[in-house]
Amino acid sequence: MTEAELLENAGIQWSNFMTTFGLGITVISGYLIVAYAVGASLTRSQVILVNVIFFGTMAFIVVGLNGFGGTAADLEGAAWAMTTQRTFEPTSWGRWGVMIFIVLCIFAALKFMIDVRHPKKE
């Protein structure tokens, strides 16, 4: 592959990364809406089912983010190794920031569900 083809494929992988990020935010938003609308009235088994589906879906999304981001970074590194024009090596720490953000959002959503189901009495 040429440098241009590697960079094109890296761009496609970053696009997939951002699409998967958007999907993750959508799933978290849906979970929060369900938690707010009906969380207090759900039975224990219903909450377990919703949480298992939520965790399973988000696990696939986080794994997908890692895969797409890692592949994009590898392709950029391969293109950098071929180049004679660029003098700095590409870095991709941004993908870790996005994945940490998603994981924090998952735990925040679960805390929200707990707070809705068990409100503190003032």
Stockholm file with secondary structure:
# STOCKHOLM 1.0

chainA/1-122         MTEAELLENAGIQWSNFMTTFGLGITVISGYLIVAYAVGASLTRSQVILVNVIFFGTMAFIVVGLNGFGGTAADLEGAAWAMTTQRTFEPTSWGRWGVMIFIVLCIFAALKFMIDVRHPKKE
#=GR chainA/1-122 SS CCHHHHHHHHHHHHHHHHHHHHHHHHHHHHHHHHHHHHGGGCCHHHHHHHHHHHHHHHHHHHHHHHHHHHHHHHHHHHHHHHCSSCCSCCCCTHHHHHHHHHHHHHHHHHHHHHHHHSCCCC
#=GC SS_cons         CCHHHHHHHHHHHHHHHHHHHHHHHHHHHHHHHHHHHHGGGCCHHHHHHHHHHHHHHHHHHHHHHHHHHHHHHHHHHHHHHHCSSCCSCCCCTHHHHHHHHHHHHHHHHHHHHHHHHSCCCC
//
